[in-house]
Amino acid sequence: MSNVKGKVGVITGASSGIGESTARLLAQHGAHVVIGARRMERLEALTSSIRLEGGSVEYHSLDVTRLEEMHTIVDLAQTRYGHIDVILNNAGVMPLSPLEALKVDEWNRMIDVNIRGVLHGITLVSPGVTESEIADTISDEEARDLMKEYRRISIPASAIAKSILFAISQPAEVDVNEIVVRPTASMA
């Protein structure tokens, strides 16, 4: 994984799950990571942890629904490290509910984060069901119970982080455009 050392990665949604695991793993392999999320106390704790392990990390408050905040974190990475090798546009929410529940505010938030947030940055890994806090935002009790059952087959966030590490550790002449990572149990 020597091709990772010195690379620069910007990671959104880095306060937990895939974003947090990826930030830790890339920093352990010598990458510079610039992390962003809304939960500053978690970003600060993650930053401290990575730095204690000798990793290179910067952090900034980030709401991916605000294009100017995406510009700010990208500018931070470019100013600090001179370039960006990868953007892991990882932030997401999942307030699942049936249509008849009419939780329009939740739907709008999901559209803002999961669609507009994606449009404000580009990602290269498409993860399947993964251990994370994303399902914690489901306020509909029936949907929450169904999702708990569905998520029984989830893979750890570290599996996605390892896939990302693989993608960015390739030699300069290799371009990995897309990786789909799914739990083997979902293939049955």
Residue pairs with C-beta under 8 A, 6 or more apart in sequence:
1 29
1 165
1 169
2 169
3 168
3 169
3 170
3 171
3 172
4 26
4 29
4 30
4 31
4 165
4 168
4 169
5 29
5 30
5 31
6 30
6 31
6 32
7 26
7 31
7 32
7 85
7 86
7 168
8 31
8 32
8 33
8 34
8 77
8 81
8 82
8 83
8 84
8 85
8 86
9 22
9 23
9 26
9 31
9 32
9 33
9 34
9 84
9 85
9 86
9 87
9 88
9 168
10 33
10 34
10 35
10 36
10 73
10 74
10 77
10 84
10 86
10 87
10 88
10 121
11 19
11 22
11 23
11 26
11 33
11 34
11 35
11 36
11 87
11 88
11 90
12 19
12 36
12 37
12 62
12 64
12 70
12 73
12 87
12 88
12 89
12 90
12 91
12 117
12 121
13 19
13 36
13 37
13 64
13 90
13 91
13 92
14 20
14 22
14 23
14 33
14 35
14 36
14 37
14 43
14 46
14 59
14 90
15 37
15 38
15 39
15 42
15 43
15 46
16 37
16 39
16 42
16 132
16 133
17 90
17 130
17 131
17 132
17 133
17 134
17 157
18 88
18 90
18 127
18 130
18 132
18 157
18 160
18 161
19 35
19 37
19 88
19 90
19 91
20 42
20 46
20 157
21 156
21 157
21 158
21 160
21 161
22 88
22 90
22 157
22 160
22 161
22 164
22 165
23 33
23 35
23 46
23 50
23 57
24 46
24 49
24 50
24 55
24 161
25 158
25 161
25 162
25 164
25 165
26 33
26 161
26 164
26 165
26 168
27 33
27 50
27 53
27 55
27 56
27 57
28 53
28 55
29 165
29 169
30 56
31 56
31 85
31 168
32 56
32 57
32 58
32 77
32 80
32 81
33 50
33 55
33 56
33 57
33 58
34 57
34 58
34 59
34 60
34 73
34 76
34 77
34 80
34 81
35 43
35 46
35 47
35 57
35 58
35 59
35 60
36 43
36 59
36 60
36 61
36 62
36 64
36 69
36 73
37 43
37 61
37 62
37 91
38 61
38 62
38 63
40 61
43 59
43 60
43 61
44 59
46 57
46 59
47 57
47 58
47 59
50 56
50 57
51 57
58 76
58 77
58 80
60 72
60 73
60 76
61 69
62 69
62 70
62 72
62 73
62 91
63 69
64 70
64 89
64 91
64 113
64 116
64 117
64 120
64 121
65 112
65 113
65 116
65 117
65 120
67 120
70 120
70 121
74 84
74 87
77 84
78 84
85 168
86 124
86 164
86 167
86 168
87 121
87 122
87 123
88 123
88 125
88 164
89 117
89 118
89 120
89 121
89 122
89 123
90 123
91 113
91 117
92 113
92 114
92 117
92 134
93 109
93 110
93 113
93 114
93 134
93 137
94 110
94 134
94 135
94 137
94 138
94 147
95 103
95 106
95 107
95 109
95 110
95 137
95 138
95 139
96 135
96 138
96 140
96 143
96 144
96 147
97 103
97 106
97 138
97 139
97 140
97 143
98 140
98 142
98 143
101 140
103 139
103 140
106 137
106 139
124 167
124 176
124 177
124 178
124 179
125 160
125 163
125 164
125 167
125 178
125 179
125 181
126 178
126 179
126 180
126 181
127 160
127 163
127 181
127 182
128 155
128 180
128 181
128 182
128 183
128 186
129 150
129 151
129 153
129 154
129 155
129 182
129 183
129 186
130 154
130 155
130 156
130 157
130 159
130 160
131 151
131 154
131 155
131 156
131 157
132 157
135 144
135 147
135 148
135 151
138 144
138 147
153 183
153 185
153 186
154 183
155 181
155 182
155 183
159 181
160 181
163 179
163 181
166 176
166 179
167 176
167 179
168 176
170 176
